[in-house]
Amino acid sequence: MTGRPVPNRLRRCTLGHAAKPFMTSSIPPPPPDGARPEDLLLHAVLDVVGALVIILDPNGSVVAFNRACERLSGFVASEIVGTSLWERLIHPDELESTRAAFEKLASGQFPTTHENHWMTRDGTRRMISWSNTSVLGDDGQVRWIIGTGLDVTEARRNATQLALSEARYQRILETANDGVWITDAEGNNQFLNQRMADMLGCTREQALAGSAWDFVDPEWRAAAEAQAERRLQGISDQFDFQLRRADGSPLYAILSTSPITDPDGRVIGALGMVTDITERKRIEERQRRLMAELDHRVKNALATVVALTEETSRSTTSVEVFRETLGARIRLMARAHEALARGQWEGVHLDELAYEVLSPFAAEERVRVSGPSVRLPPFVALPLALTLHELTTNSVKHGALAAEGGRVVLSWDLPDPDRVVISWREVNGPPVPSRILEGTGLALVRDFVEYELAGSVVLDFRPTGVECDLEIPLRTRGAPLSSSAH
């Protein structure tokens, strides 16, 4: 393409954005034969620079296309110079936006940056980031439009891949069952996923405003400091730990921690993966208590069996009666234990216990049971079951349940949460002389209530039937029943 050099008076550019200066240029179209040395030098410089440089006239025709443009596009300058910018290089999808950017430049509005794709000779698309300006003539009209571009295709692709990768990692972090906790070398919180914030009982913003030390249980502070020192030495660890939630409640956790280092190998923080084992600890503690209670119950039950055996042997006159009486008492113990097992040894309701003892007579409507809901602790349930059994056995042998039309009324009240008052009343039974108290199972009633349960017993042998009032503490335990009680 031929033409005359741009006069010196036209060698000035107007920049489109003062805050981001563009190197001023007065690049003319390709010089004709016999052009001045400075113009030849200028075009030689354009051909060796790494950036894309393209010069357009106000109609959008290409007047200069440097070597970098040739290498990127696959076209030689002779194929492009003199043609329209959008004839070969611009993808159809971007014609409208590219024309709009060009029109602003041609009208002197000078936008400094623009991005579009170039279509190369082999059909691939390359993303170009342009810095643009215009050269004005003496009349103030745009004479040349100069674009300097960089191929940012790989950078954009890498940025997209990085964004996708970060999004995937973010989803993994936010959907993980474990907490993710990152601190700096001083323990200041740098990142927590939502699971970790939920475990600590606060928002992420609240946690990030403070330090990991804010959530360390005071009793575990020394252990935490020792572990922090190991992180600074570059040591990874996994250990059980006790944290403290925002509300002060304990958080038992397994911590897997690793140091975070900079490129020089210096420790700049720590990454922690936190597994909440609070519920597991509670179950373990509950099992420990249950095992301790079971151990106590088994020992106490064996002592009770020994005591019942001795008492039964003293109060019976034949092997047959002994076997029947002792068997009934032990079977009652077994049913009481089953009731406790159904409640996982945490207690049993008084009405359920009464049913276990009195169910044979409930079908005949000879027993009436009433009272508020009372949950008996395990140490009360078995002695009280045996007490009710002895009262029932005595009634069957000598009292209301031995007479036709006789009935038993069992009721209770809860004066306060620490004690229950139980009333046993026999109705329409034969008179029972008080002397039968000696040498019968009623002697066990006092042992069970007064000695083992630290309660009180009031027995009254009225003409209408036996009356018995029991007051039993629910918060204190008496002494275990054994043969020494007799």
C-alpha positions as CSV (number, residue, x, y, z in Angstrom):
1,M,0.0,0.0,0.0
2,T,1.4,3.4,-1.0
3,G,0.9,6.8,0.5
4,R,2.7,9.8,1.8
5,P,4.1,10.0,5.4
6,V,2.0,11.6,8.0
7,P,3.1,15.2,8.5
8,N,4.7,16.2,11.8
9,R,1.8,18.4,12.6
10,L,-0.5,15.3,12.6
11,R,1.8,13.3,14.9
12,R,-0.2,13.6,18.1
13,C,-2.7,11.3,19.8
14,T,-5.6,12.0,22.0
15,L,-5.9,9.5,24.9
16,G,-9.3,8.1,25.9
17,H,-8.6,7.7,29.7
18,A,-6.2,9.9,31.6
19,A,-6.0,7.5,34.6
20,K,-4.5,4.8,32.4
21,P,-2.1,6.5,30.0
22,F,-1.4,5.0,26.6
23,M,2.0,5.6,25.1
24,T,1.5,8.4,22.6
25,S,2.3,7.5,19.0
26,S,2.3,9.0,15.5
27,I,2.5,5.8,13.5
28,P,1.8,6.5,9.8
29,P,0.7,4.1,7.2
30,P,3.4,2.0,5.6
31,P,6.0,4.4,4.1
32,P,6.4,4.6,0.3
33,D,9.7,4.2,-1.5
34,G,12.1,7.0,-0.6
35,A,10.4,7.6,2.8
36,R,12.3,9.4,5.5
37,P,14.6,7.3,7.6
38,E,12.7,8.0,10.8
39,D,9.5,6.6,9.2
40,L,11.3,3.5,8.1
41,L,12.7,3.1,11.6
42,L,9.3,3.5,13.2
43,H,7.8,0.7,11.0
44,A,10.8,-1.5,11.7
45,V,10.1,-1.0,15.5
46,L,6.5,-2.0,15.0
47,D,7.5,-5.2,13.3
48,V,9.8,-6.3,16.2
49,V,7.6,-5.5,19.2
50,G,5.8,-8.4,20.7
51,A,2.4,-6.7,21.0
52,L,-0.2,-6.7,18.2
53,V,-0.3,-3.3,16.5
54,I,-3.0,-2.5,13.9
55,I,-3.8,0.9,12.3
56,L,-7.2,1.7,10.8
57,D,-8.5,4.6,8.9
58,P,-11.8,6.2,10.0
59,N,-13.7,3.9,7.6
60,G,-12.3,0.8,9.3
61,S,-9.9,-0.2,6.6
62,V,-6.6,-1.7,7.8
63,V,-3.6,0.5,6.9
64,A,-0.9,-1.2,9.0
65,F,-0.6,-4.8,10.3
66,N,2.6,-5.7,12.2
67,R,4.5,-9.0,12.3
68,A,2.9,-9.9,15.7
69,C,-0.5,-9.7,14.0
70,E,0.7,-11.9,11.2
71,R,2.0,-14.6,13.6
72,L,-1.2,-14.6,15.6
73,S,-3.7,-14.5,12.8
74,G,-1.9,-16.6,10.2
75,F,-2.5,-13.9,7.6
76,V,0.3,-11.8,6.0
77,A,-0.1,-8.0,6.0
78,S,-0.7,-7.9,2.2
79,E,-3.8,-10.0,2.7
80,I,-5.2,-7.7,5.4
81,V,-4.0,-4.2,4.6
82,G,-6.7,-2.4,2.5
83,T,-9.5,-4.6,3.7
84,S,-12.1,-4.0,6.3
85,L,-11.3,-4.9,9.9
86,W,-14.4,-7.2,10.1
87,E,-14.0,-8.7,6.7
88,R,-11.8,-11.6,7.9
89,L,-10.7,-11.2,11.5
90,I,-13.9,-10.6,13.5
91,H,-16.2,-13.4,14.4
92,P,-19.8,-12.9,13.3
93,D,-21.0,-13.1,16.9
94,E,-19.0,-10.1,17.8
95,L,-19.4,-7.9,14.8
96,E,-22.0,-5.7,16.5
97,S,-20.0,-5.0,19.6
98,T,-16.7,-4.5,17.7
99,R,-18.4,-2.0,15.3
100,A,-19.8,-0.1,18.3
101,A,-16.3,0.2,19.8
102,F,-14.8,1.3,16.5
103,E,-17.5,3.9,16.0
104,K,-16.7,5.5,19.3
105,L,-13.0,5.6,18.3
106,A,-13.8,7.0,14.9
107,S,-16.0,9.8,16.5
108,G,-13.2,10.7,18.8
109,Q,-14.6,9.2,22.1
110,F,-11.4,7.2,22.5
111,P,-12.3,4.2,24.7
112,T,-8.9,3.0,26.0
113,T,-9.7,-0.8,26.2
114,H,-11.8,-3.3,24.4
115,E,-11.8,-7.1,24.0
116,N,-12.9,-9.3,21.1
117,H,-12.0,-12.4,19.3
118,W,-9.9,-12.7,16.2
119,M,-10.6,-15.5,13.8
120,T,-7.3,-17.0,12.6
121,R,-6.6,-18.6,9.3
122,D,-7.0,-22.1,10.7
123,G,-10.4,-21.2,12.1
124,T,-9.5,-20.9,15.8
125,R,-10.6,-18.0,18.0
126,R,-8.1,-16.0,20.0
127,M,-9.2,-13.5,22.6
128,I,-7.4,-10.1,22.2
129,S,-7.3,-7.3,24.8
130,W,-6.9,-4.0,23.1
131,S,-5.7,-0.6,24.2
132,N,-6.9,2.0,21.6
133,T,-6.4,5.6,20.7
134,S,-6.9,8.0,17.8
135,V,-4.7,10.4,15.9
136,L,-6.3,13.7,15.0
137,G,-5.6,16.0,12.1
138,D,-5.3,19.8,12.2
139,D,-9.1,20.0,11.6
140,G,-9.7,18.0,14.8
141,Q,-11.0,15.0,12.9
142,V,-9.8,11.5,13.4
143,R,-7.2,10.5,10.8
144,W,-5.9,7.2,12.2
145,I,-7.1,4.7,14.8
146,I,-4.3,2.7,16.5
147,G,-4.9,-0.5,18.5
148,T,-2.3,-2.2,20.6
149,G,-3.4,-5.7,21.6
150,L,-2.3,-8.7,23.7
151,D,-3.4,-12.3,23.2
152,V,-5.1,-13.2,26.5
153,T,-6.7,-16.5,25.3
154,E,-4.7,-18.7,27.6
155,A,-4.9,-16.3,30.5
156,R,-8.7,-16.2,30.2
157,R,-8.9,-20.0,29.8
158,N,-6.7,-20.4,32.9
159,A,-8.7,-17.9,34.8
160,T,-11.9,-19.8,33.8
161,Q,-10.4,-23.1,34.8
162,L,-9.2,-21.6,38.1
163,A,-12.6,-20.2,38.8
164,L,-14.2,-23.6,38.1
165,S,-11.7,-25.3,40.2
166,E,-12.2,-22.8,43.1
167,A,-16.0,-23.3,42.7
168,R,-15.6,-27.1,42.9
169,Y,-13.3,-26.8,46.0
170,Q,-15.8,-24.4,47.5
171,R,-18.6,-26.8,47.0
172,I,-16.5,-29.6,48.5
173,L,-15.7,-27.5,51.5
174,E,-19.2,-26.4,52.1
175,T,-20.8,-29.8,51.7
176,A,-18.2,-31.7,53.8
177,N,-19.4,-33.4,57.0
178,D,-16.2,-32.3,58.8
179,G,-15.3,-28.8,59.7
180,V,-12.5,-27.0,57.9
181,W,-10.5,-24.5,59.9
182,I,-7.6,-22.4,58.8
183,T,-5.6,-20.1,61.1
184,D,-2.4,-18.0,60.7
185,A,0.7,-18.7,62.7
186,E,-0.7,-16.8,65.7
187,G,-4.0,-18.7,65.7
188,N,-6.1,-15.9,64.2
189,N,-8.9,-17.4,62.2
190,Q,-8.5,-17.1,58.4
191,F,-11.2,-19.4,57.1
192,L,-14.0,-21.6,58.4
193,N,-16.5,-23.5,56.3
194,Q,-20.2,-23.4,57.3
195,R,-20.0,-26.8,59.0
196,M,-17.2,-25.6,61.3
197,A,-19.1,-22.4,62.2
198,D,-22.2,-24.5,63.0
199,M,-20.1,-26.8,65.2
200,L,-18.8,-23.7,67.1
201,G,-22.3,-22.3,67.4
202,C,-21.6,-19.0,65.8
203,T,-21.6,-17.3,62.4
204,R,-18.5,-17.4,60.2
205,E,-18.2,-13.6,60.5
206,Q,-18.2,-13.9,64.3
207,A,-15.5,-16.6,64.2
208,L,-13.3,-14.8,61.7
209,A,-13.4,-11.7,63.9
210,G,-11.5,-13.6,66.6
211,S,-8.9,-16.3,67.3
212,A,-9.0,-20.1,67.5
213,W,-7.9,-19.6,71.2
214,D,-11.4,-18.1,71.8
215,F,-12.8,-21.6,71.4
216,V,-10.3,-23.6,73.4
217,D,-11.6,-25.1,76.6
218,P,-9.6,-23.6,79.5
219,E,-8.7,-27.0,80.8
220,W,-7.2,-27.9,77.4
221,R,-5.2,-24.7,77.0
222,A,-1.9,-26.3,77.8
223,A,-2.5,-29.1,75.4
224,A,-3.5,-26.6,72.7
225,E,-0.3,-24.6,73.2
226,A,1.8,-27.8,72.9
227,Q,0.0,-28.7,69.6
228,A,0.5,-25.2,68.2
229,E,4.2,-25.5,68.9
230,R,4.3,-28.7,66.9
231,R,2.6,-27.0,64.0
232,L,5.3,-24.3,64.1
233,Q,7.8,-27.1,63.9
234,G,6.1,-28.4,60.7
235,I,4.6,-31.5,62.3
236,S,1.1,-32.8,61.3
237,D,-1.0,-34.5,64.0
238,Q,-4.3,-36.1,64.7
239,F,-5.7,-36.1,68.3
240,D,-8.8,-35.9,70.4
241,F,-9.5,-32.4,71.7
242,Q,-12.1,-30.5,73.7
243,L,-13.3,-27.2,72.4
244,R,-15.8,-24.8,73.8
245,R,-18.8,-23.5,71.7
246,A,-19.8,-19.9,71.6
247,D,-22.5,-20.7,74.3
248,G,-19.9,-22.3,76.6
249,S,-21.0,-25.9,76.0
250,P,-18.3,-28.5,75.3
251,L,-17.5,-29.6,71.8
252,Y,-15.5,-32.9,71.7
253,A,-13.7,-33.3,68.4
254,I,-11.0,-35.2,66.5
255,L,-8.5,-32.7,65.1
256,S,-6.4,-33.5,62.1
257,T,-3.9,-30.6,61.7
258,S,-1.2,-29.7,59.2
259,P,1.1,-26.8,58.9
260,I,0.7,-24.3,56.0
261,T,4.1,-23.0,54.7
262,D,5.2,-20.3,52.3
263,P,7.5,-20.9,49.3
264,D,10.5,-20.6,51.6
265,G,9.2,-23.3,53.9
266,R,8.3,-21.0,56.8
267,V,5.1,-22.0,58.7
268,I,2.5,-19.3,58.2
269,G,-0.6,-21.0,59.5
270,A,-2.4,-24.3,60.1
271,L,-5.1,-26.3,58.4
272,G,-7.4,-28.2,60.6
273,M,-10.0,-30.9,59.7
274,V,-12.4,-31.2,62.6
275,T,-14.8,-34.1,63.3
276,D,-17.5,-33.6,65.9
277,I,-17.6,-36.6,68.3
278,T,-19.6,-34.9,71.0
279,E,-22.5,-37.3,70.6
280,R,-20.2,-40.3,70.6
281,K,-18.7,-39.0,73.9
282,R,-22.1,-38.6,75.4
283,I,-23.0,-42.2,74.4
284,E,-19.7,-43.5,75.8
285,E,-20.3,-41.6,79.1
286,R,-23.9,-42.9,79.2
287,Q,-22.6,-46.4,78.6
288,R,-20.0,-46.0,81.4
289,R,-22.8,-44.9,83.8
290,L,-25.0,-47.7,82.8
291,M,-22.2,-50.2,83.3
292,A,-21.5,-48.8,86.7
293,E,-25.2,-48.9,87.5
294,L,-25.5,-52.4,86.2
295,D,-22.5,-53.5,88.2
296,H,-24.1,-52.1,91.3
297,R,-27.5,-53.6,90.5
298,V,-26.0,-57.0,89.9
299,K,-24.2,-57.0,93.2
300,N,-27.2,-55.6,95.0
301,A,-29.5,-58.1,93.3
302,L,-27.3,-61.0,94.4
303,A,-27.3,-59.6,98.0
304,T,-31.1,-59.3,97.8
305,V,-31.4,-62.9,96.6
306,V,-29.2,-64.1,99.5
307,A,-31.3,-62.1,102.0
308,L,-34.6,-63.3,100.5
309,T,-33.4,-66.9,100.6
310,E,-32.5,-66.6,104.3
311,E,-35.7,-64.8,105.1
312,T,-37.8,-67.3,103.2
313,S,-36.1,-70.2,104.9
314,R,-36.9,-68.7,108.3
315,S,-40.5,-68.0,107.5
316,T,-41.5,-71.3,105.8
317,T,-42.0,-74.8,107.3
318,S,-41.5,-77.0,104.2
319,V,-39.3,-77.3,101.2
320,E,-42.4,-77.0,98.9
321,V,-43.5,-73.7,100.5
322,F,-39.9,-72.4,100.5
323,R,-39.5,-73.2,96.8
324,E,-42.8,-71.6,95.9
325,T,-42.2,-68.5,98.0
326,L,-38.6,-67.9,96.9
327,G,-39.4,-68.6,93.3
328,A,-42.2,-66.0,93.3
329,R,-39.9,-63.4,94.8
330,I,-37.1,-64.1,92.3
331,R,-39.5,-64.0,89.4
332,L,-40.8,-60.7,90.5
333,M,-37.2,-59.4,90.7
334,A,-36.7,-60.6,87.1
335,R,-39.8,-58.8,85.9
336,A,-38.7,-55.6,87.6
337,H,-35.3,-55.9,85.9
338,E,-37.0,-56.3,82.6
339,A,-39.0,-53.1,83.2
340,L,-35.8,-51.3,84.0
341,A,-34.1,-52.8,80.9
342,R,-37.0,-51.4,78.7
343,G,-36.2,-48.0,80.1
344,Q,-32.4,-48.6,79.4
345,W,-31.8,-48.6,83.1
346,E,-32.6,-45.0,83.5
347,G,-35.8,-45.7,85.6
348,V,-39.3,-47.0,85.4
349,H,-42.7,-45.5,86.0
350,L,-44.5,-46.4,89.2
351,D,-47.7,-47.4,87.4
352,E,-45.7,-49.8,85.2
353,L,-44.1,-51.3,88.3
354,A,-47.4,-51.7,90.0
355,Y,-48.8,-53.5,87.0
356,E,-46.0,-56.0,87.0
357,V,-46.8,-56.9,90.6
358,L,-50.6,-56.6,90.6
359,S,-51.5,-57.6,87.0
360,P,-52.9,-61.1,88.0
361,F,-55.6,-59.3,90.1
362,A,-56.2,-56.4,87.7
363,A,-58.3,-58.5,85.3
364,E,-60.6,-59.4,88.1
365,E,-61.1,-55.7,88.9
366,R,-59.9,-56.4,92.5
367,V,-57.2,-53.8,92.3
368,R,-57.5,-50.0,91.8
369,V,-54.3,-48.1,91.0
370,S,-54.1,-44.3,90.7
371,G,-51.6,-41.5,91.1
372,P,-49.6,-38.9,89.1
373,S,-46.8,-39.9,86.7
374,V,-43.7,-40.7,88.8
375,R,-40.5,-42.0,87.2
376,L,-38.6,-44.1,89.8
377,P,-34.8,-44.2,89.6
378,P,-33.2,-47.7,89.2
379,F,-32.1,-47.9,92.9
380,V,-35.8,-47.4,94.0
381,A,-37.5,-49.6,91.5
382,L,-36.4,-53.1,92.6
383,P,-36.8,-52.7,96.4
384,L,-40.2,-51.0,95.9
385,A,-41.3,-53.9,93.5
386,L,-40.4,-56.4,96.2
387,T,-42.2,-54.3,98.8
388,L,-45.4,-54.3,96.8
389,H,-44.9,-58.0,96.1
390,E,-44.8,-58.8,99.9
391,L,-47.9,-56.7,100.5
392,T,-49.7,-58.5,97.7
393,T,-48.5,-61.9,98.9
394,N,-49.7,-61.1,102.5
395,S,-53.1,-59.9,101.2
396,V,-53.5,-63.1,99.1
397,K,-52.7,-65.3,102.1
398,H,-54.3,-63.3,105.0
399,G,-56.0,-60.2,103.7
400,A,-58.5,-58.7,101.2
401,L,-57.3,-60.7,98.2
402,A,-58.0,-63.9,100.2
403,A,-61.6,-63.0,100.7
404,E,-64.4,-62.9,98.2
405,G,-65.3,-59.3,97.3
406,G,-62.0,-58.0,98.9
407,R,-60.2,-55.3,97.0
408,V,-56.9,-53.4,97.2
409,V,-56.6,-49.7,96.5
410,L,-53.0,-48.5,95.7
411,S,-52.5,-44.8,95.3
412,W,-49.6,-42.3,95.5
413,D,-48.8,-38.7,95.6
414,L,-45.8,-36.6,94.8
415,P,-45.5,-33.9,97.5
416,D,-42.3,-32.6,95.9
417,P,-39.8,-33.9,93.3
418,D,-37.7,-35.5,95.9
419,R,-40.1,-38.0,97.5
420,V,-43.2,-40.1,96.7
421,V,-45.8,-41.1,99.3
422,I,-47.6,-44.4,98.6
423,S,-50.8,-45.6,100.2
424,W,-51.9,-49.3,100.3
425,R,-55.5,-49.9,101.5
426,E,-57.3,-53.2,101.8
427,V,-61.1,-53.1,101.6
428,N,-63.7,-55.8,102.6
429,G,-61.0,-58.1,103.8
430,P,-60.9,-60.2,107.0
431,P,-59.4,-58.8,110.2
432,V,-55.7,-59.4,110.2
433,P,-54.1,-59.6,113.7
434,S,-50.9,-57.7,114.0
435,R,-49.0,-60.8,115.3
436,I,-48.8,-62.1,111.7
437,L,-46.3,-59.4,111.1
438,E,-43.7,-61.5,112.9
439,G,-42.4,-64.4,110.8
440,T,-43.9,-63.3,107.5
441,G,-42.7,-61.4,104.4
442,L,-44.0,-58.2,105.9
443,A,-40.7,-58.0,107.9
444,L,-39.0,-57.6,104.5
445,V,-41.1,-54.5,103.8
446,R,-39.4,-52.5,106.6
447,D,-36.0,-53.8,105.3
448,F,-36.6,-52.7,101.8
449,V,-38.1,-49.3,102.6
450,E,-36.4,-48.2,105.8
451,Y,-33.0,-49.7,105.3
452,E,-32.3,-49.9,101.6
453,L,-34.3,-46.9,100.5
454,A,-33.9,-44.8,103.6
455,G,-37.7,-44.2,103.7
456,S,-40.4,-44.8,106.3
457,V,-43.2,-47.4,106.8
458,V,-46.4,-47.1,108.8
459,L,-48.4,-50.4,109.1
460,D,-51.9,-50.5,110.6
461,F,-53.9,-53.6,111.0
462,R,-57.5,-52.4,111.0
463,P,-60.6,-54.5,111.1
464,T,-61.4,-53.6,107.5
465,G,-57.9,-54.7,106.3
466,V,-54.3,-53.8,106.3
467,E,-53.3,-50.2,105.7
468,C,-49.7,-49.3,104.8
469,D,-48.2,-45.9,104.2
470,L,-44.8,-45.6,102.5
471,E,-42.6,-42.5,102.1
472,I,-39.7,-43.0,99.8
473,P,-36.9,-40.6,98.8
474,L,-36.2,-40.3,95.1
475,R,-32.9,-38.5,95.4
476,T,-31.0,-40.5,98.1
477,R,-29.9,-44.1,98.3
478,G,-29.9,-46.2,101.5
479,A,-27.7,-49.1,102.3
480,P,-27.6,-52.3,100.1
481,L,-29.8,-55.0,101.5
482,S,-27.8,-58.1,102.7
483,S,-28.1,-60.8,105.3
484,S,-26.6,-58.5,107.9
485,A,-29.8,-56.5,107.8
486,H,-31.6,-59.3,109.6
